[in-house]
Amino acid sequence: MEERLGHLGTSLRKFRNARIAQREGRATEEDEKTIAMYEHNVLHGDYSTTFVKSCRTTFMFFDGNESFRWSFLSPSALFRPGSNLPPL
């Protein structure tokens, strides 16, 4: 997740791990601080949550939907200029 989403991915994983630790009763002071900061940002206009909700909503719409045939094509996340692929 961190490789594809950079800082957003790092923040999400840190928040997720802190929430799991909290649920299991082993949260540290740092975990509690991470949770408080992340939730504060969500409540005060952090647009990264819009991205996450949009992705989840899209997945929920298409997952198991058999009312139409669909596919998705996207360039590789590792596709970079200068690769050996022929031009379009």
C-alpha positions in Angstrom: 0.0 0.0 0.0 2.8 2.4 0.9 4.5 1.8 -2.5 1.4 2.7 -4.5 -0.1 5.4 -2.3 3.0 6.9 -0.8 2.2 9.1 2.3 -1.5 8.3 2.1 -0.7 4.6 2.3 1.7 5.0 5.2 -0.9 7.0 7.2 -3.7 4.5 6.5 -1.5 1.5 7.6 -0.4 3.3 10.7 -4.0 4.3 11.6 -5.2 0.7 10.9 -2.5 -0.9 13.1 -3.2 1.6 15.9 -6.9 0.8 15.8 -6.2 -2.9 15.9 -3.9 -2.4 18.9 -6.6 -0.3 20.6 -9.3 -3.0 19.9 -7.0 -5.7 21.4 -6.2 -3.6 24.5 -2.5 -3.1 23.7 -2.5 0.4 22.3 0.5 2.5 23.3 0.4 6.3 23.9 1.8 6.7 20.3 -1.1 4.6 18.9 -3.6 6.7 20.8 -1.9 9.9 19.4 -2.0 8.4 15.9 -5.7 7.6 16.1 -6.6 11.1 17.5 -4.6 12.9 14.9 -6.0 10.8 12.0 -9.6 11.2 13.2 -9.1 14.9 13.7 -7.9 15.3 10.1 -10.8 13.3 8.8 -13.3 15.5 10.6 -11.6 18.7 9.4 -11.4 18.2 5.6 -8.7 15.6 4.9 -9.4 14.9 1.3 -7.5 11.5 1.3 -10.6 10.0 3.0 -12.7 11.0 -0.1 -10.3 9.0 -2.2 -10.5 6.0 0.0 -14.3 6.1 0.2 -14.6 6.5 -3.5 -12.4 3.4 -4.1 -14.4 1.4 -1.6 -17.7 2.5 -3.1 -16.6 1.6 -6.6 -15.4 -1.8 -5.4 -18.7 -2.5 -3.6 -20.7 -1.5 -6.7 -18.8 -3.8 -9.1 -18.0 -6.7 -6.7 -20.3 -9.6 -7.6 -22.3 -7.5 -10.0 -23.4 -9.8 -12.8 -26.1 -7.6 -14.4 -23.6 -6.6 -17.1 -20.2 -7.6 -18.4 -17.4 -5.3 -17.5 -13.7 -5.1 -17.3 -11.1 -2.7 -16.2 -7.8 -1.8 -17.9 -5.2 0.4 -16.3 -1.5 0.9 -16.9 0.8 -0.8 -14.5 1.6 1.2 -11.4 5.3 0.6 -12.3 4.9 1.9 -15.9 7.4 4.7 -16.3 8.5 6.9 -19.2 11.4 5.4 -21.0 10.2 1.8 -20.8 10.6 -0.5 -23.8 6.9 -0.4 -24.7 6.1 0.7 -28.3 4.4 4.1 -28.6 0.6 4.2 -29.1 
